[in-house]
Structures are given as structure tokens and as C-alpha cells.
Amino acid sequence: MRILSIDKILLAAALLIGGCSSNDEPKGGSGDDKPGTDTPAEEARRDVKAPLYWSVYEYCWKIEQGQDTQHKQDLTEAQWDEIINYVSKNLLPYGYDMVCTDGFISMLSDGTTPYMTDYGSIKLKKLVEKCKAKGLKLGVYDNPLWIHCSDAMPVPGTSVKVGDLRYRTGDKVTNAGTNDMWFGWVVASHIGAKEYIDGFFKYYSELGVDYIRMDFLSWYEDGNDRGMGKVGRGYGRECYETALKYIAAAANKYKVFTSLVMPHCFNSAELEAKYGNMFRVVADTGNGTWNHFSNNSRGVSYGTWPNCNNMFDGFIYWAKVSGREKVILDGDFTRLNTFSGDSEKQSVISLQLMAGGPIAVADQPTTMGDNLKFYQNEEMLALNKDGFVGQPLSQSLIDSKNCIWYGQMKNGDYVVGFFNRDTKQVSYSLKLSEIGITGKMKSRDLWKHADEGEVETLSVTLPAHGCKIVKLTK
């Protein structure tokens, strides 16, 4: 969740952007829920891998938290040039091919279209051009269910006005008598909603944007936030599914990748796994650190967003719906400058790649320090290129076997990851037969870049918060 600043709330009128479950108590996570139904969108996911990109998140978050008092909640053209040049030079050669916006900064329409044209003080069109000139793409934080323009604007291809898409008396909602906080939502059951959503993706596709990160979906579905209480009307499960259907159809039509953020994921992510390319599995990155990666409410899952409060548990819990050509699991942004020591930094990069998730670099050029080398490990990044999606040895949040991950690459090689989430040294021993391998395999350490001979059993001793990732080949 992106907490909006007071300034943004006061600007809401100018900006015009303005799961029904009782199981909100924590429970021990067994990970034994029935998996969601198979997605009908396999064609759209074929050969689609998790994105590698840079996000403006840390910059904006630090300003909002008062940790950066030198900047306003915006980026100048000169700042964008610095970011784009930095990413092009240091990350693009390793596969990070996108720069992405996020919340916090004003999202405006200049009246020429119903959709966002300006991100703060810069035109999206100009940002796309700047990225393209350096071999990069622009990803955009936006939601096809948000309204940025005047209510009098026509919905493309219809005689319907945008204002007709807003809530009206008689619409079925979860929280009658509650107004929507921060956002003006498109009610998917209204005439013109389908066309508005189609126009949204058409607009971005023609602009040159093929990645949309859409937030606050739980607020749309039932208007409830576990931490904040009632935050909106909540348009109900049926309306939420209709919206996701329209989104999936339009995104597929215009070849735009959809990232679903803050979903309740009711019924084992039944709808999110069916209609999205990717959904988030953890609470906001915030301060980052090992707490966000592994410690926050460890071993506990919840019935509403966020289902898990740390990335590691999120990947374990939702492994039941992931896999090649299935929905991608998103562990949110990575701020390596908040981690302590090489072991922690290797672990956070490794788990995301082992789980088939994206790497969303949020370190700024001014905070990156000497951490680029962790983002640039080409032997680890080969997993992303391959479309690799691993699984934990156990999908229970309270079973230590969930610290062992494994999977197979397209060429038949196996990759096995061992993780130590504890503050003391830990040892593991894994017979290759436990993961379906017969006979000996050649082992290579992907962080040490060293061959380690033939093995039938992998025996490792890890330092606190450490990991070891090995590739096994015949």
C-alpha cells in the first residue's frame, strides 16, 4: 500500500482520483489451501518472464517519511535524466530493461484524454521518449479503475461520460454509507466501464508502455483494510471479477503486462491467478531490511491483504499457484542498501529469482553504494532469462524444509537453494533423490562462481541469514 501524503489528499479534488472475509485473525500457515483454478490466459503468459526493472519507490517513500527533506514529491527532468542514464549504464546490460513510476507523485490528465498524461511535472510521453533513447522502457503505476479526468470527459468510443462510471445510489456495495478514501473508482458493472478499461490499455500501448502496476485492489473489492478498517464502499466480488475480466482481455489485446497490487487473494487467489500476469505476495517494502524479507510476523498468514507480512513467507504461501506459464509472484521492491552484509543481500536476490519473481531495484544512484554487484550476478540472472520458477521443499510456513528451494531449467539442469533465516549457523543435507534426481550431478555454486565436483547429496553449512545456490548438471 502506498500511503498518500497530506498534500496528495488535499490535491484529490484537483486530481479527481477523487475481500469479504471475516478471517482477519492471524493463523499458523499450513499452505494446504486448494490451489486456484487453471488460468484461461495461458497464451498471454507463454514465454513471459518476471520483469527486471528500477522503481522510483525508495525516492518517494523517503520523502514521505521525512527521511529526505531536500526534495519535494516530484522529479525534475534533470533527475529523470540522471536515473535513466544510471539504469541504462549499470543495469540494462544485465537485463533490467525498464524504469517504473510509483505512487506518491501526482497523476494528472491534461484534458486531452481521460487517462494520465502527466506524472508530476513531466509528461509521460517525454518519459517514454527519454527511456527509449537509452534502450529502456517505461513502466507505469496506474489503475484502469481510477479516474484522473473531469467527469464531463467522454469514454472513448461511446456517448457515456466518465462521471457515469462512478458510484451511484443503488449500486451494490459492501460498506453502505461509507465513502471511498482517496480514489474515485470506475464501477465495472456500469455501461461504458468495459470501453473505458479497453481505452486505458490502448492509450498506454500506443504511448509505448507495456507494463502497468495497479494498486489498492483490496479496497476496490470489499473496501476493508486490515490496518485501517473501512476505507471505501467496496464494490463486491462479482464487480471485482468483472473488472479483472475486462482488464485481462484488454491487456492481452494490447500486449500489456499486468501487475496486481494489494489484492486480498480470496479463495487461494482464485481471481488473481486467473486474470493477472503477476500479483504481490507481501506487505509494502517500507524500511526494507531483513524484517521485510524474513522476520515480520514470520510463520503467520492472514485471511485478507496482506496475507503475509514478509517476502519469504509470501513466496512459500503462494507457491501453490506459481509455476511456468502461471501467475508470477511479486515480492515487492528491493532496497539492498537497507540490508546488513553480503549474506543478507545474496539471500534477498536469490529467493526472488528462485521463486520466479521480479527484481524491482529501488536503490537510488545516491544510495546504491557498492551493491550493484548483487544485482549484476549473471549466473543468478540466468534463472530469470530461463523463466525458471522454483518451489520450496515444503509449502508450510512452520516447516523448516521451506528454506530449501529447487526447480528445473529448460535445458534439464536443476537449481537448488538453501536459506538460513536464523541468527545462528545452520546446516542442511539434501539427497538429490529427494527432489527426483537419480545418480550423481555436477555442482556449481552460483555466488562463488565455482565448480564443486560431483555429488549425490548436498551438504551445506550457512552463516546467519546466508544462502547457497547451486546448479546441478549431468
BELNOR-V482882 format. One record per residue. N is the residue number from 1. RES is the residue in one letter. SS is DSSP state (@ for helix, = for strand, . for the rest). PHI is phi in degrees with one decimal (NA if undefined). Layout:
# BELNOR-V482882
{{N;RES;SS;PHI} {N;RES;SS;PHI}}
This chain:
# BELNOR-V482882
{{1;M;.;NA} {2;R;.;-97.8} {3;I;.;-73.9} {4;L;.;-78.0} {5;S;.;-74.6} {6;I;@;-58.3} {7;D;@;-58.3} {8;K;@;-67.8} {9;I;@;-62.4} {10;L;@;-66.2} {11;L;.;-84.3} {12;A;@;-56.3} {13;A;@;-63.7} {14;A;@;-70.0} {15;L;@;-77.6} {16;L;.;58.5} {17;I;.;-107.7} {18;G;.;117.3} {19;G;.;NA} {20;C;.;-60.5} {21;S;.;-140.5} {22;S;.;-88.9} {23;N;.;-87.7} {24;D;.;-98.3} {25;E;.;-80.7} {26;P;.;-65.9} {27;K;=;-142.1} {28;G;=;-62.4} {29;G;.;-88.4} {30;S;.;-98.4} {31;G;.;66.1} {32;D;.;-105.8} {33;D;.;-63.2} {34;K;.;-67.3} {35;P;.;-68.0} {36;G;.;-66.3} {37;T;.;-67.6} {38;D;.;-61.1} {39;T;.;-74.1} {40;P;.;-84.1} {41;A;.;-102.2} {42;E;@;-59.9} {43;E;@;-61.8} {44;A;@;-68.5} {45;R;@;-98.3} {46;R;.;-63.0} {47;D;.;62.9} {48;V;.;-92.7} {49;K;.;-108.8} {50;A;.;-65.2} {51;P;.;-72.8} {52;L;=;-115.4} {53;Y;=;-160.3} {54;W;=;-110.9} {55;S;=;-122.6} {56;V;.;-78.5} {57;Y;@;-50.5} {58;E;@;-60.3} {59;Y;@;-55.4} {60;C;@;-69.4} {61;W;@;-62.0} {62;K;@;-66.9} {63;I;@;-65.9} {64;E;@;-61.0} {65;Q;.;-81.1} {66;G;.;79.0} {67;Q;.;-82.1} {68;D;.;-125.9} {69;T;.;-102.1} {70;Q;.;-88.6} {71;H;.;-124.7} {72;K;.;-94.3} {73;Q;.;-75.1} {74;D;.;-168.5} {75;L;.;-131.2} {76;T;.;-76.3} {77;E;@;-60.9} {78;A;@;-65.0} {79;Q;@;-65.2} {80;W;@;-61.8} {81;D;@;-60.9} {82;E;@;-62.9} {83;I;@;-63.6} {84;I;@;-63.1} {85;N;@;-63.9} {86;Y;@;-63.2} {87;V;@;-65.6} {88;S;@;-62.0} {89;K;@;-78.4} {90;N;@;-103.0} {91;L;.;-120.2} {92;L;@;-55.4} {93;P;@;-61.1} {94;Y;@;-107.1} {95;G;.;104.2} {96;Y;.;-81.4} {97;D;.;-108.3} {98;M;=;-146.5} {99;V;=;-113.8} {100;C;=;-125.2} {101;T;.;-77.4} {102;D;.;-149.2} {103;G;.;-73.5} {104;F;.;80.6} {105;I;.;-78.0} {106;S;.;-57.9} {107;M;=;-117.9} {108;L;=;-124.1} {109;S;.;-111.4} {110;D;.;-86.2} {111;G;.;93.3} {112;T;.;-85.2} {113;T;.;-155.2} {114;P;.;-69.5} {115;Y;.;-100.8} {116;M;.;-64.2} {117;T;.;-112.4} {118;D;=;-126.6} {119;Y;=;-109.0} {120;G;.;65.1} {121;S;.;-93.2} {122;I;=;-122.7} {123;K;=;-74.2} {124;L;@;-59.1} {125;K;@;-58.5} {126;K;@;-66.4} {127;L;@;-62.2} {128;V;@;-59.3} {129;E;@;-64.4} {130;K;@;-64.5} {131;C;@;-64.6} {132;K;@;-59.4} {133;A;@;-63.7} {134;K;.;-107.9} {135;G;.;81.4} {136;L;.;-111.0} {137;K;=;-109.2} {138;L;=;-105.2} {139;G;=;-100.0} {140;V;=;-126.8} {141;Y;=;-84.0} {142;D;.;-164.7} {143;N;.;-138.9} {144;P;.;-67.0} {145;L;.;-101.3} {146;W;=;-94.9} {147;I;.;-112.4} {148;H;.;-107.5} {149;C;.;-115.1} {150;S;.;-63.8} {151;D;.;-62.5} {152;A;.;-80.0} {153;M;.;-64.5} {154;P;=;-77.2} {155;V;.;-73.0} {156;P;.;-50.2} {157;G;.;79.2} {158;T;.;-137.5} {159;S;.;-98.9} {160;V;.;-78.5} {161;K;=;-91.7} {162;V;@;-56.7} {163;G;@;-60.7} {164;D;@;-70.6} {165;L;@;-86.5} {166;R;.;-75.4} {167;Y;.;-55.3} {168;R;.;-138.9} {169;T;.;-53.9} {170;G;.;108.7} {171;D;.;-65.9} {172;K;.;-73.8} {173;V;.;-136.6} {174;T;.;-79.0} {175;N;.;-116.6} {176;A;.;-59.6} {177;G;.;86.8} {178;T;.;-104.1} {179;N;.;-87.2} {180;D;.;-75.0} {181;M;.;-82.9} {182;W;.;75.0} {183;F;.;-117.6} {184;G;.;-99.4} {185;W;=;-101.3} {186;V;.;-81.3} {187;V;.;-86.1} {188;A;.;-63.9} {189;S;.;-80.6} {190;H;.;-78.7} {191;I;.;-61.3} {192;G;.;100.6} {193;A;@;-64.3} {194;K;@;-60.0} {195;E;@;-68.4} {196;Y;@;-61.8} {197;I;@;-68.2} {198;D;@;-60.2} {199;G;@;-63.7} {200;F;@;-57.5} {201;F;@;-71.9} {202;K;@;-62.7} {203;Y;@;-58.7} {204;Y;@;-69.0} {205;S;@;-60.8} {206;E;@;-68.7} {207;L;@;-72.5} {208;G;.;104.0} {209;V;.;-105.6} {210;D;.;-124.7} {211;Y;=;-143.5} {212;I;=;-123.7} {213;R;=;-106.5} {214;M;=;-108.5} {215;D;.;-111.0} {216;F;.;62.8} {217;L;@;-67.2} {218;S;@;-63.7} {219;W;@;-65.4} {220;Y;@;-70.8} {221;E;@;-67.1} {222;D;@;-132.3} {223;G;.;67.8} {224;N;=;-121.9} {225;D;=;-124.9} {226;R;.;-58.7} {227;G;.;-89.3} {228;M;.;-108.0} {229;G;=;84.1} {230;K;=;-75.2} {231;V;.;-121.5} {232;G;.;178.2} {233;R;.;-68.4} {234;G;.;73.8} {235;Y;.;-95.1} {236;G;@;91.2} {237;R;@;-60.6} {238;E;@;-64.4} {239;C;@;-66.8} {240;Y;@;-60.8} {241;E;@;-65.9} {242;T;@;-59.1} {243;A;@;-61.3} {244;L;@;-65.5} {245;K;@;-61.1} {246;Y;@;-62.8} {247;I;@;-63.0} {248;A;@;-62.9} {249;A;@;-64.8} {250;A;@;-69.7} {251;A;@;-62.0} {252;N;@;-66.3} {253;K;@;-59.3} {254;Y;@;-103.1} {255;K;.;59.6} {256;V;.;-114.0} {257;F;=;-79.5} {258;T;=;-110.3} {259;S;=;-112.0} {260;L;=;-94.8} {261;V;.;-121.9} {262;M;.;60.9} {263;P;.;-87.0} {264;H;.;-66.7} {265;C;.;61.5} {266;F;@;-62.7} {267;N;@;54.0} {268;S;@;56.4} {269;A;@;56.9} {270;E;@;-52.9} {271;L;@;-81.0} {272;E;@;-63.9} {273;A;@;-69.9} {274;K;@;-83.5} {275;Y;@;-113.4} {276;G;.;-105.4} {277;N;.;-79.4} {278;M;=;-156.3} {279;F;=;-137.9} {280;R;=;-83.7} {281;V;.;-116.0} {282;V;.;-152.5} {283;A;.;-61.4} {284;D;.;-55.5} {285;T;.;-58.7} {286;G;.;54.2} {287;N;.;-68.1} {288;G;.;72.5} {289;T;@;69.4} {290;W;@;-62.0} {291;N;@;-62.2} {292;H;@;-68.7} {293;F;@;-73.5} {294;S;@;-141.1} {295;N;@;-94.1} {296;N;.;-63.3} {297;S;.;53.2} {298;R;.;-58.6} {299;G;.;81.4} {300;V;=;-121.6} {301;S;=;-124.3} {302;Y;.;-124.4} {303;G;.;-85.1} {304;T;.;-133.2} {305;W;.;-63.3} {306;P;.;-81.0} {307;N;.;-64.5} {308;C;.;-134.5} {309;N;.;-98.0} {310;N;.;-132.2} {311;M;@;-60.8} {312;F;@;-61.0} {313;D;@;-63.1} {314;G;@;-60.5} {315;F;@;-67.4} {316;I;@;-64.4} {317;Y;@;-61.1} {318;W;@;-97.8} {319;A;@;-57.9} {320;K;@;-63.3} {321;V;@;-113.1} {322;S;.;-97.9} {323;G;.;151.3} {324;R;.;-58.6} {325;E;.;61.0} {326;K;.;-113.7} {327;V;.;-61.6} {328;I;=;-91.2} {329;L;=;-94.3} {330;D;=;-111.3} {331;G;.;-91.5} {332;D;.;69.4} {333;F;.;-79.4} {334;T;=;-112.3} {335;R;.;-120.7} {336;L;@;-61.0} {337;N;@;-67.5} {338;T;@;-95.4} {339;F;.;-93.2} {340;S;.;-106.9} {341;G;@;80.0} {342;D;@;-63.3} {343;S;@;-59.9} {344;E;@;-64.4} {345;K;@;-68.4} {346;Q;@;-63.8} {347;S;@;-64.7} {348;V;@;-67.8} {349;I;@;-69.5} {350;S;@;-64.0} {351;L;@;-63.4} {352;Q;@;-62.4} {353;L;@;-73.8} {354;M;@;-64.9} {355;A;.;-85.7} {356;G;.;76.5} {357;G;.;-90.9} {358;P;.;-78.4} {359;I;=;-113.1} {360;A;=;-111.3} {361;V;=;-68.7} {362;A;.;-115.2} {363;D;.;-59.4} {364;Q;.;-85.6} {365;P;.;-54.3} {366;T;.;-85.5} {367;T;.;-116.7} {368;M;.;-62.6} {369;G;.;59.3} {370;D;.;-100.0} {371;N;.;-90.5} {372;L;@;-56.0} {373;K;@;-60.4} {374;F;@;-73.9} {375;Y;@;-76.5} {376;Q;.;-103.8} {377;N;.;-72.0} {378;E;@;-68.0} {379;E;@;-69.4} {380;M;@;-75.8} {381;L;@;-66.1} {382;A;@;-61.1} {383;L;@;-63.9} {384;N;@;-64.8} {385;K;@;-60.0} {386;D;@;-77.1} {387;G;.;76.9} {388;F;.;-59.2} {389;V;.;-136.7} {390;G;.;-90.0} {391;Q;=;-134.4} {392;P;=;-75.8} {393;L;.;-62.7} {394;S;.;-136.7} {395;Q;.;-96.5} {396;S;.;-89.0} {397;L;.;-70.8} {398;I;.;-114.0} {399;D;.;-114.0} {400;S;@;-61.8} {401;K;@;-65.9} {402;N;@;-70.8} {403;C;@;-89.8} {404;I;=;-113.2} {405;W;=;-118.8} {406;Y;=;-155.7} {407;G;=;-177.7} {408;Q;=;-121.5} {409;M;.;-84.7} {410;K;.;-60.8} {411;N;.;-85.1} {412;G;.;98.9} {413;D;.;-65.7} {414;Y;=;-105.5} {415;V;=;-126.7} {416;V;=;-124.7} {417;G;=;-121.9} {418;F;=;-114.7} {419;F;=;-128.7} {420;N;.;-115.0} {421;R;.;-87.5} {422;D;.;-99.3} {423;T;.;-94.7} {424;K;.;-127.7} {425;Q;.;-59.9} {426;V;=;-133.7} {427;S;=;-117.5} {428;Y;=;-130.9} {429;S;=;-138.2} {430;L;=;-131.0} {431;K;=;-74.9} {432;L;@;-60.6} {433;S;@;-63.2} {434;E;@;-69.0} {435;I;@;-117.3} {436;G;.;86.5} {437;I;.;-104.0} {438;T;.;-105.3} {439;G;.;86.0} {440;K;.;-85.5} {441;M;=;-135.3} {442;K;=;-78.0} {443;S;=;-111.1} {444;R;=;-134.2} {445;D;=;-81.6} {446;L;.;-82.7} {447;W;.;-98.8} {448;K;.;-82.6} {449;H;.;56.0} {450;A;=;-135.7} {451;D;=;-76.0} {452;E;=;-129.0} {453;G;=;83.3} {454;E;=;-89.6} {455;V;=;-140.9} {456;E;.;-114.2} {457;T;=;-133.7} {458;L;=;-99.4} {459;S;=;-120.4} {460;V;=;-133.8} {461;T;=;-123.5} {462;L;=;-111.3} {463;P;.;-72.0} {464;A;.;-51.9} {465;H;.;63.2} {466;G;.;-95.6} {467;C;=;-148.7} {468;K;=;-141.6} {469;I;=;-118.6} {470;V;=;-122.8} {471;K;=;-105.1} {472;L;=;-111.0} {473;T;=;-130.2} {474;K;.;-71.0}}
